[in-house]
């Protein structure tokens, strides 16, 4: 029987949920009764907020009830308290696996923060924003969407680094380490846990320093480095003991027992399991107490001491059913069924197995509900992101138009003043020579028009030359019938181009952005397009990365012939398609990512190298 793991510490948000003394709740309720019939909404708001915070660690539903009361009595929308309220509600929804509600609360908080930051940006607002990002990262970490989780944790880290909030930085780095641990990227996980440890030592947060040591011990244990794992667990245990953090002590003692168990040192394992058991009994930590009993039962079962195993397993089941630990009861009853079967007590083995099936079905049903909720959450999140993007684009367009209008007015006034002055000077100087002056002006105008016509004609001809390097429509759609190209250059000629070449085995396509715009950009695009073609057809390169490396060498050679220091080139996304099946795709990018729409209609981004051609 595999041991029950109870040891990984996760920190998603800064919101603190403290276990309160009953008398404090009673005191707050008594104060609330005194102002119940009065019109002092501000006082009621404060009391409901305090009650919600007190209940948060013990009863989520009660906490949510009081937070909703806060929303009822707080009329103001754009202030710090409103933001903290939404973050707290998001944290509680996350705990209840209500991911949709959690994301909605965090997004509302972010919207208010953005509105307030437009008026006055403060470190407090930035801290709250990083809290929201950590909360969103926690939601996606819970759902196994590690890419999205990392995105939000890194956003939070960027803010906390800017405002030099080391406490937030430590939380972010710890969360990033947890993501990599879940993915079994142990070297990366270790890197971030050691960074977290260093920060927690700097800010002298003993509790979180111990948590960092525990997480490092976990990574060593997962890799089978048991001696190193024990070294860090004992360091954490020493800190927890020095600050009298009983729950932390119990967790570490259980972890140490697990390591000894994996080393087949059952005597030591049992010693530490019982140490953890004594502490959890002392602090009445029912959940961890049940897991301690289960681990002790597992050990006895492996030693074929079925009597002791049954004794402790029944204690674990009693607590598990009392506090509805359905995710663990399934495993408890499976062990009990195996135990009875090994003792040839088939009647009780069958009864225990039925219980196992019952709880396992409940878990599957709950997991299916969570999976459905995850899909709904992703849809809602994507929709909100798109809506925010549209709103931001509208704001940017309005701001840009206003700026352009002010610029036109300013330039118009300045031009008008200069024009009046110039006209006055011209009239004064050419009073007696106006006819001759008019002839000169007419001649100059004609010359300018002729020059403009020549320039435009040259650019239009350059466009024909540039179009000649682009794949023609017939060639493109013959090779890739189920595709399309969107090509809208800003000017008559442009530095952007698309490209296609075909060999016996492969089809190569690329989208490129050359430095410069207009004629200079077009000239660079011709050089870069020819370099790509030469790399494939003449240099016979087949791998996309070597094609780009060869292209870079060709471009450097062509542009390096000038004595001038030319700093031009391109960013490019290059894809190779295997003609034999049309599905074997290879990609390389120079500052240009590849976007892939999966069969599940999910958008994935493949990051490029941050190096131009």
C-alpha positions as CSV (number, residue, x, y, z in Angstrom):
1,X,0.0,0.0,0.0
2,X,1.5,3.3,-1.1
3,X,1.8,5.9,1.7
4,X,-0.6,8.9,1.8
5,X,1.3,12.1,0.8
6,X,0.4,15.2,2.9
7,X,3.5,17.3,2.5
8,X,3.5,19.8,-0.4
9,X,3.0,23.4,0.6
10,X,1.3,25.7,-2.0
11,X,1.0,29.5,-1.7
12,X,-1.3,31.1,-4.2
13,X,-2.2,34.5,-2.8
14,X,-1.3,36.9,-0.1
15,X,-4.8,36.8,1.5
16,X,-4.3,35.5,5.0
17,X,-7.0,33.2,6.4
18,X,-6.4,33.0,10.2
19,X,-8.0,30.7,12.6
20,X,-9.8,32.8,15.1
21,X,-10.8,32.3,18.7
22,X,-14.5,31.7,19.2
23,X,-14.8,34.6,21.6
24,X,-13.5,37.0,19.0
25,X,-16.4,36.0,16.6
26,X,-18.9,36.3,19.4
27,X,-17.5,39.8,20.2
28,X,-17.9,40.9,16.6
29,X,-21.5,39.5,16.4
30,X,-22.4,41.4,19.6
31,X,-21.0,44.6,18.1
32,X,-23.0,43.9,14.9
33,X,-26.3,43.5,16.9
34,X,-25.7,46.9,18.5
35,X,-25.6,48.7,15.1
36,X,-28.1,46.4,13.3
37,X,-31.0,48.9,13.5
38,X,-28.8,52.0,13.0
39,X,-28.0,53.6,9.6
40,X,-24.3,53.3,10.1
41,X,-23.5,51.2,7.0
42,X,-19.8,51.9,7.2
43,X,-19.6,50.3,10.7
44,X,-21.7,47.3,9.5
45,X,-19.4,46.9,6.5
46,X,-16.3,46.8,8.7
47,X,-17.8,44.2,11.1
48,X,-19.0,41.9,8.3
49,X,-15.6,42.1,6.7
50,X,-13.9,41.2,10.0
51,X,-16.4,38.3,10.6
52,X,-15.7,37.0,7.1
53,X,-12.0,37.0,7.7
54,X,-12.4,35.1,11.0
55,X,-14.5,32.4,9.4
56,X,-12.4,32.0,6.3
57,X,-10.0,29.4,7.7
58,X,-12.8,27.3,9.4
59,X,-16.0,27.5,7.3
60,X,-15.9,28.7,3.7
61,X,-19.6,29.0,3.3
62,X,-19.9,31.2,6.4
63,X,-17.1,33.4,5.2
64,X,-18.8,33.8,1.8
65,X,-22.0,34.7,3.5
66,X,-20.4,37.5,5.4
67,X,-18.4,38.7,2.4
68,X,-21.7,39.0,0.4
69,X,-23.1,41.1,3.3
70,X,-20.1,43.4,2.9
71,X,-21.0,43.8,-0.8
72,X,-24.5,44.7,0.2
73,X,-23.5,47.5,2.6
74,X,-20.5,48.8,0.8
75,X,-21.8,51.3,-1.8
76,X,-18.4,52.4,-3.0
77,X,-16.9,50.5,-5.9
78,X,-13.5,52.0,-6.6
79,X,-11.4,51.6,-3.5
80,X,-8.9,49.3,-1.9
81,X,-11.5,47.5,0.3
82,X,-13.6,46.6,-2.7
83,X,-10.5,45.1,-4.3
84,X,-9.5,43.1,-1.2
85,X,-13.1,41.9,-0.9
86,X,-13.1,40.5,-4.4
87,X,-9.7,38.9,-3.9
88,X,-10.8,37.2,-0.7
89,X,-14.0,35.9,-2.4
90,X,-11.8,34.6,-5.3
91,X,-9.5,32.8,-2.8
92,X,-12.5,31.1,-1.2
93,X,-14.1,30.1,-4.5
94,X,-10.8,28.6,-5.5
95,X,-10.8,26.5,-2.2
96,X,-14.3,25.3,-3.1
97,X,-13.2,24.3,-6.7
98,X,-15.5,27.0,-8.0
99,X,-13.0,28.1,-10.6
100,X,-15.4,30.1,-12.6
101,X,-16.4,32.2,-9.6
102,X,-12.8,32.6,-8.6
103,X,-11.7,33.9,-12.0
104,X,-14.6,36.2,-12.2
105,X,-13.8,37.7,-8.8
106,X,-10.1,38.2,-9.6
107,X,-11.0,39.7,-13.0
108,X,-13.4,42.2,-11.4
109,X,-10.6,43.2,-8.9
110,X,-8.2,43.7,-11.8
111,X,-10.6,45.9,-13.7
112,X,-11.0,48.2,-10.6
113,X,-7.3,48.2,-10.1
114,X,-6.7,49.3,-13.7
115,X,-9.3,52.1,-13.4
116,X,-7.7,53.3,-10.2
117,X,-4.2,53.2,-11.6
118,X,-5.2,55.5,-14.4
119,X,-5.9,58.1,-11.8
120,X,-3.1,57.4,-9.3
121,X,-0.7,54.5,-9.3
122,X,0.6,53.3,-5.9
123,X,2.6,50.4,-4.5
124,X,-0.5,49.2,-2.6
125,X,-2.5,48.9,-5.9
126,X,0.4,47.1,-7.5
127,X,0.6,44.6,-4.6
128,X,-3.2,44.0,-5.0
129,X,-2.7,43.4,-8.7
130,X,0.1,40.9,-8.1
131,X,-2.3,39.2,-5.6
132,X,-4.9,38.8,-8.4
133,X,-2.3,37.3,-10.7
134,X,-1.2,34.9,-8.0
135,X,-4.8,33.9,-7.4
136,X,-5.4,33.3,-11.1
137,X,-2.2,31.3,-11.3
138,X,-3.4,29.2,-8.4
139,X,-6.7,28.4,-10.3
140,X,-4.9,27.2,-13.4
141,X,-2.3,25.3,-11.3
142,X,-5.2,23.4,-9.6
143,X,-6.6,22.6,-13.1
144,X,-3.2,21.3,-14.4
145,X,-3.0,24.2,-16.9
146,X,0.7,24.8,-16.1
147,X,1.4,27.1,-19.0
148,X,-1.4,29.5,-18.0
149,X,-0.4,29.2,-14.3
150,X,3.2,30.1,-15.1
151,X,2.1,33.1,-17.2
152,X,0.2,34.6,-14.2
153,X,2.9,33.8,-11.7
154,X,5.6,35.5,-13.8
155,X,3.2,38.6,-14.3
156,X,3.0,38.8,-10.5
157,X,6.8,38.4,-10.2
158,X,7.4,41.3,-12.6
159,X,5.2,43.6,-10.6
160,X,6.7,42.6,-7.2
161,X,10.2,43.1,-8.6
162,X,9.3,46.6,-9.8
163,X,7.9,47.7,-6.4
164,X,10.6,45.7,-4.5
165,X,8.1,43.6,-2.6
166,X,10.2,40.7,-1.5
167,X,7.4,38.9,0.3
168,X,5.5,38.7,-2.9
169,X,8.6,37.7,-4.9
170,X,9.1,34.8,-2.5
171,X,5.5,33.6,-3.0
172,X,5.8,33.8,-6.8
173,X,9.0,31.9,-7.0
174,X,7.7,29.2,-4.6
175,X,4.6,28.8,-6.8
176,X,6.7,28.6,-10.0
177,X,8.8,25.9,-8.2
178,X,5.6,24.0,-7.4
179,X,4.5,24.1,-11.1
180,X,7.8,22.6,-12.2
181,X,7.6,20.0,-9.4
182,X,4.2,18.9,-10.6
183,X,5.7,18.5,-14.1
184,X,8.7,16.6,-12.7
185,X,11.1,19.3,-14.0
186,X,13.2,18.9,-10.9
187,X,16.3,21.0,-11.7
188,X,14.1,24.0,-12.5
189,X,11.9,23.4,-9.4
190,X,15.1,23.3,-7.2
191,X,16.4,26.5,-8.7
192,X,13.2,28.4,-7.8
193,X,12.9,26.9,-4.3
194,X,16.5,27.9,-3.5
195,X,15.7,31.5,-4.7
196,X,12.6,31.4,-2.5
197,X,14.7,30.2,0.5
198,X,17.2,33.1,0.0
199,X,14.4,35.7,-0.1
200,X,12.6,34.3,2.9
201,X,15.9,34.5,4.9
202,X,16.4,38.1,3.8
203,X,12.9,39.1,5.0
204,X,13.3,36.9,8.1
205,X,10.1,35.0,7.6
206,X,10.9,31.9,9.6
207,X,7.7,30.1,8.7
208,X,8.1,30.5,5.0
209,X,11.8,29.7,5.3
210,X,10.8,26.4,6.7
211,X,8.3,25.9,3.9
212,X,11.0,26.5,1.4
213,X,13.2,23.8,3.1
214,X,10.3,21.4,3.1
215,X,9.8,21.9,-0.7
216,X,13.5,21.4,-1.4
217,X,13.3,18.2,0.7
218,X,10.3,17.0,-1.4
219,X,12.2,17.5,-4.7
220,X,15.2,15.6,-3.4
221,X,12.8,12.8,-2.2
222,X,11.0,12.6,-5.5
223,X,14.4,12.1,-7.2
224,X,15.4,9.3,-4.7
225,X,18.1,11.4,-2.9
226,X,16.8,10.4,0.5
227,X,19.8,11.6,2.5
228,X,19.6,15.1,1.1
229,X,15.8,15.0,1.6
230,X,16.3,14.2,5.3
231,X,18.9,16.9,5.6
232,X,16.4,19.6,4.5
233,X,13.5,18.1,6.4
234,X,15.4,18.2,9.7
235,X,16.4,21.9,9.0
236,X,12.8,22.7,8.5
237,X,11.8,20.8,11.7
238,X,14.4,22.8,13.7
239,X,12.8,26.1,12.5
240,X,9.2,25.0,13.2
241,X,10.2,23.8,16.6
242,X,11.9,27.2,17.4
243,X,8.8,29.2,16.4
244,X,6.4,26.6,18.0
245,X,4.6,26.0,14.7
246,X,3.0,22.7,15.6
247,X,1.2,22.0,12.4
248,X,4.4,22.5,10.4
249,X,6.3,20.2,12.8
250,X,3.7,17.5,12.3
251,X,3.9,17.8,8.5
252,X,7.7,17.5,8.4
253,X,7.7,14.6,10.9
254,X,5.3,12.7,8.6
255,X,7.5,13.5,5.6
256,X,10.5,12.2,7.5
257,X,8.6,9.0,8.2
258,X,7.8,8.6,4.5
259,X,11.5,8.8,3.6
260,X,12.4,6.2,6.1
261,X,9.5,4.1,4.9
262,X,10.9,4.3,1.3
263,X,14.3,3.2,2.7
264,X,12.6,0.2,4.3
265,X,13.7,1.5,7.7
266,X,10.3,0.6,9.2
267,X,11.3,1.1,12.8
268,X,12.4,4.7,12.1
269,X,9.4,5.4,9.9
270,X,7.0,4.2,12.6
271,X,8.8,6.4,15.2
272,X,8.2,9.6,13.2
273,X,4.7,8.7,12.2
274,X,3.8,8.4,15.8
275,X,5.6,11.7,16.6
276,X,3.4,13.4,13.9
277,X,0.4,11.6,15.3
278,X,0.9,13.0,18.8
279,X,1.2,16.6,17.6
280,X,-1.9,16.4,15.4
281,X,-3.8,14.9,18.3
282,X,-2.6,17.8,20.5
283,X,-3.7,20.5,18.0
284,X,-6.8,18.6,16.9
285,X,-5.8,18.6,13.2
286,X,-8.4,16.0,12.2
287,X,-7.5,15.7,8.5
288,X,-3.8,15.1,9.0
289,X,-4.6,12.9,12.0
290,X,-6.6,10.6,9.7
291,X,-3.7,10.5,7.2
292,X,-1.2,9.7,10.0
293,X,-3.4,6.8,11.1
294,X,-3.6,5.6,7.4
295,X,0.2,5.7,7.0
296,X,0.8,3.8,10.2
297,X,-1.8,1.2,9.0
298,X,0.0,0.9,5.7
299,X,3.3,0.2,7.4
300,X,1.8,-2.4,9.6
301,X,0.0,-4.0,6.6
302,X,3.3,-4.2,4.7
303,X,4.8,-6.0,7.8
304,X,1.8,-8.4,7.7
305,X,0.7,-7.2,11.2
306,X,-3.0,-7.1,10.1
307,X,-4.3,-6.7,13.7
308,X,-2.5,-3.4,14.2
309,X,-3.1,-2.3,10.6
310,X,-6.9,-2.8,11.1
311,X,-6.9,-0.9,14.4
312,X,-5.3,2.2,12.9
313,X,-7.1,2.0,9.6
314,X,-10.5,2.0,11.3
315,X,-9.4,5.2,13.2
316,X,-8.5,6.8,9.9
317,X,-11.9,5.8,8.4
318,X,-13.8,7.0,11.5
319,X,-12.3,10.5,11.1
320,X,-12.5,10.5,7.3
321,X,-16.2,9.8,7.4
322,X,-16.8,12.3,10.1
323,X,-15.2,15.2,8.1
324,X,-16.1,13.8,4.7
325,X,-12.6,13.1,3.3
326,X,-14.0,11.4,0.2
327,X,-10.7,11.6,-1.8
328,X,-8.9,9.6,0.9
329,X,-11.7,7.3,2.1
330,X,-11.6,5.5,-1.3
331,X,-7.9,4.5,-0.6
332,X,-8.7,3.7,3.1
333,X,-11.4,1.2,2.1
334,X,-9.3,-0.3,-0.6
335,X,-6.5,-1.0,2.0
336,X,-9.1,-2.4,4.4
337,X,-10.5,-4.7,1.7
338,X,-7.0,-6.0,0.9
339,X,-6.4,-6.5,4.6
340,X,-9.6,-8.6,5.1
341,X,-8.9,-10.5,2.0
342,X,-5.4,-11.4,3.2
343,X,-6.9,-12.6,6.4
344,X,-9.4,-14.8,4.5
345,X,-12.3,-12.7,5.9
346,X,-14.1,-12.5,2.6
347,X,-17.4,-11.2,3.9
348,X,-15.8,-8.0,5.4
349,X,-13.5,-7.7,2.4
350,X,-16.5,-7.5,0.1
351,X,-18.2,-4.9,2.4
352,X,-15.1,-2.8,2.4
353,X,-14.7,-3.1,-1.4
354,X,-18.3,-1.9,-1.8
355,X,-17.4,1.1,0.3
356,X,-14.3,1.7,-1.9
357,X,-16.5,1.6,-5.1
358,X,-19.0,4.0,-3.5
359,X,-16.4,6.6,-2.6
360,X,-14.5,6.1,-5.9
361,X,-17.7,6.7,-7.9
362,X,-18.2,9.9,-5.8
363,X,-14.6,11.0,-6.6
364,X,-15.1,10.3,-10.4
365,X,-18.4,12.2,-10.4
366,X,-16.8,15.2,-8.6
367,X,-13.8,15.1,-11.0
368,X,-16.1,15.1,-14.0
369,X,-17.9,18.1,-12.6
370,X,-14.6,19.9,-12.0
371,X,-13.5,19.0,-15.6
372,X,-16.7,20.5,-16.9
373,X,-16.3,23.6,-14.8
374,X,-12.7,23.9,-16.1
375,X,-14.0,24.0,-19.7
376,X,-16.6,26.6,-18.8
377,X,-13.9,28.7,-16.9
378,X,-11.6,28.6,-19.9
379,X,-14.4,29.7,-22.2
380,X,-15.4,32.6,-19.9
381,X,-11.8,33.6,-19.4
382,X,-11.1,33.7,-23.1
383,X,-14.3,35.7,-23.7
384,X,-13.4,38.2,-21.0
385,X,-9.9,38.5,-22.4
386,X,-11.3,39.2,-25.8
387,X,-13.7,41.8,-24.5
388,X,-11.0,43.5,-22.5
389,X,-8.8,43.6,-25.6
390,X,-11.6,45.2,-27.7
391,X,-12.2,47.8,-24.9
392,X,-8.5,48.6,-24.7
393,X,-8.3,48.9,-28.5
394,X,-11.2,51.3,-28.4
395,X,-9.5,53.4,-25.6
396,X,-6.2,53.4,-27.5
397,X,-7.9,54.4,-30.7
398,X,-9.7,57.3,-29.0
399,X,-6.5,58.4,-27.3
400,X,-4.6,58.2,-30.5
401,X,-7.2,60.2,-32.4
402,X,-7.3,62.8,-29.7
403,X,-3.5,63.1,-29.8
404,X,-3.6,63.4,-33.6
405,X,-6.3,66.0,-33.4
406,X,-4.3,68.1,-30.9
407,X,-1.2,67.7,-33.0
408,X,-3.1,68.9,-36.2
409,X,-4.4,71.9,-34.3
410,X,-1.0,72.8,-32.9
411,X,0.7,72.4,-36.3
412,X,-2.1,74.3,-38.0
413,X,-1.8,77.3,-35.8
414,X,2.0,77.3,-36.1
415,X,1.9,76.9,-39.9
416,X,-0.8,79.6,-40.2
417,X,1.4,82.1,-38.2
418,X,4.5,81.2,-40.3
419,X,2.5,81.5,-43.5
420,X,1.2,85.0,-42.6
421,X,4.7,86.1,-41.8
422,X,6.1,84.6,-45.0
423,X,3.3,86.1,-47.1
424,X,3.9,89.5,-45.6
425,X,7.7,89.3,-46.4
426,X,7.0,88.0,-49.9
427,X,4.5,90.8,-50.6
428,X,6.9,93.5,-49.3
429,X,9.9,92.2,-51.3
430,X,8.1,91.4,-54.6
431,X,5.7,94.3,-54.7
432,X,7.0,95.5,-58.1
433,X,8.0,92.0,-59.4
434,X,4.9,89.9,-58.8
435,X,4.5,88.6,-62.4
436,X,8.1,87.3,-62.5
437,X,7.7,85.7,-59.1
438,X,4.5,84.0,-60.2
439,X,6.3,82.5,-63.2
440,X,9.1,81.2,-61.0
441,X,6.5,79.6,-58.6
442,X,4.7,78.0,-61.5
443,X,7.9,76.6,-62.9
444,X,8.9,75.2,-59.4
445,X,5.5,73.6,-59.0
446,X,5.7,71.9,-62.3
447,X,9.1,70.6,-61.5
448,X,7.9,69.2,-58.1
449,X,5.0,67.5,-59.8
450,X,7.2,65.9,-62.4
451,X,9.6,64.7,-59.7
452,X,6.8,63.3,-57.6
453,X,5.4,61.5,-60.7
454,X,8.9,60.0,-61.4
455,X,9.2,58.8,-57.7
456,X,5.7,57.3,-57.7
457,X,6.3,55.6,-61.0
458,X,9.6,54.1,-59.7
459,X,7.9,52.9,-56.5
460,X,5.1,51.2,-58.5
461,X,7.6,49.5,-60.6
462,X,9.5,48.4,-57.5
463,X,6.1,46.9,-56.3
464,X,6.0,44.8,-59.5
465,X,9.6,43.6,-58.7
466,X,8.7,42.8,-55.1
467,X,5.5,41.0,-56.1
468,X,7.7,38.8,-58.5
469,X,9.5,37.3,-55.4
470,X,6.2,36.4,-53.7
471,X,4.5,33.0,-54.5
472,X,1.8,33.6,-57.1
473,X,-1.8,32.6,-56.2
474,X,-1.9,29.7,-58.6
475,X,1.3,28.1,-57.3
476,X,0.3,28.7,-53.7
477,X,-3.2,27.2,-53.8
478,X,-2.1,24.3,-55.9
479,X,0.5,23.4,-53.3
480,X,-1.6,24.3,-50.2
481,X,-5.3,24.2,-51.3
482,X,-6.7,24.4,-47.7
483,X,-5.0,27.6,-46.8
484,X,-5.1,31.4,-47.2
485,X,-2.7,34.4,-47.1
486,X,-3.6,37.8,-45.6
487,X,-1.1,40.3,-47.0
488,X,-1.8,44.0,-46.5
489,X,1.4,46.2,-46.8
490,X,1.1,49.6,-45.2
491,X,2.8,51.3,-48.2
492,X,3.0,50.6,-51.9
493,X,6.1,48.5,-51.2
494,X,6.9,47.0,-47.8
495,X,9.4,45.1,-45.7
496,X,6.9,42.3,-45.0
497,X,6.8,39.3,-47.3
498,X,5.7,35.7,-47.5
499,X,7.6,32.9,-49.1
500,X,7.2,29.4,-50.4
501,X,9.6,26.8,-51.9
502,X,9.0,23.2,-52.7
503,X,11.4,20.3,-52.9
504,X,10.8,16.6,-53.7
505,X,10.2,15.8,-50.1
506,X,9.1,19.0,-48.4
507,X,7.1,22.2,-48.7
508,X,8.6,25.3,-47.0
509,X,6.6,28.4,-46.1
510,X,7.6,31.5,-44.2
511,X,6.2,34.8,-43.0
512,X,8.9,37.5,-42.6
513,X,9.2,41.1,-41.3
514,X,12.2,42.9,-42.6
515,X,13.7,46.0,-41.0
516,X,12.5,49.3,-42.4
517,X,9.4,50.3,-44.2
518,X,8.6,51.4,-47.8
519,X,11.4,51.2,-50.4
520,X,14.2,50.4,-47.9
521,X,12.2,47.6,-46.4
522,X,11.3,46.2,-49.8
523,X,15.0,46.2,-50.8
524,X,15.9,44.2,-47.7
525,X,12.9,41.8,-48.3
526,X,14.3,41.0,-51.8
527,X,17.7,40.1,-50.3
528,X,16.2,38.0,-47.5
529,X,13.7,36.2,-49.8
530,X,16.6,35.3,-52.2
531,X,18.7,34.2,-49.3
532,X,15.9,31.8,-48.1
533,X,15.6,30.3,-51.6
534,X,19.3,29.9,-52.0
535,X,19.6,28.2,-48.6
536,X,16.9,25.6,-49.6
537,X,17.5,25.1,-53.4
538,X,21.3,25.8,-53.7
539,X,22.7,25.0,-50.3
540,X,20.3,22.0,-50.1
541,X,19.5,22.7,-46.4
542,X,16.4,20.7,-45.1
543,X,16.2,21.4,-41.4
544,X,14.4,24.7,-40.6
545,X,17.0,25.8,-38.0
546,X,19.9,25.2,-40.4
547,X,18.0,27.0,-43.2
548,X,17.7,30.1,-41.0
549,X,21.4,29.8,-39.9
550,X,22.4,29.6,-43.6
551,X,20.1,32.4,-44.6
552,X,21.6,34.6,-41.9
553,X,25.1,33.8,-43.3
554,X,24.0,34.7,-46.8
555,X,22.4,38.0,-45.7
556,X,25.5,39.0,-43.7
557,X,27.6,38.2,-46.8
558,X,25.4,40.3,-49.1
559,X,24.9,43.3,-46.9
560,X,28.5,43.1,-45.6
561,X,30.0,43.9,-49.0
562,X,29.2,47.6,-48.4
563,X,31.6,49.8,-46.6
564,X,28.7,51.3,-44.8
565,X,27.7,49.7,-41.5
566,X,24.3,48.3,-42.5
567,X,22.3,46.9,-39.6
568,X,19.4,45.3,-41.5
569,X,17.7,41.9,-41.6
570,X,14.5,40.2,-40.8
571,X,12.3,38.4,-38.2
572,X,10.9,35.2,-39.6
573,X,8.6,32.3,-38.9
574,X,9.7,29.2,-41.0
575,X,7.7,26.0,-41.3
576,X,8.5,22.8,-43.1
577,X,5.6,20.4,-44.1
578,X,6.3,16.8,-45.0
579,X,4.6,16.1,-48.4
580,X,4.2,12.4,-47.7
581,X,1.6,12.9,-45.0
582,X,1.0,16.6,-44.7
583,X,1.1,16.4,-40.9
584,X,4.8,16.2,-40.1
585,X,5.6,19.8,-39.3
586,X,8.9,21.4,-38.3
587,X,9.2,25.0,-37.1
588,X,12.0,27.5,-36.4
589,X,11.5,31.1,-35.5
590,X,13.7,34.2,-35.4
591,X,11.7,36.6,-33.1
592,X,8.5,35.3,-34.7
593,X,6.3,32.7,-32.9
594,X,4.1,30.0,-34.4
595,X,0.5,29.9,-33.4
596,X,-1.3,26.5,-33.6
597,X,-5.0,25.8,-33.3
598,X,-5.4,22.3,-31.9
599,X,-8.2,19.9,-32.8
600,X,-9.8,20.9,-29.4
601,X,-9.9,24.5,-30.7
602,X,-7.2,25.6,-28.2
603,X,-4.7,28.2,-29.2
604,X,-1.1,27.3,-28.5
605,X,1.9,29.6,-28.9
606,X,5.4,28.1,-29.7
607,X,8.1,30.6,-28.7
608,X,10.8,31.6,-31.1
609,X,14.5,32.2,-30.5
610,X,15.1,35.9,-29.6
611,X,17.6,36.4,-32.4
612,X,16.9,38.1,-35.8
613,X,18.3,37.2,-39.2
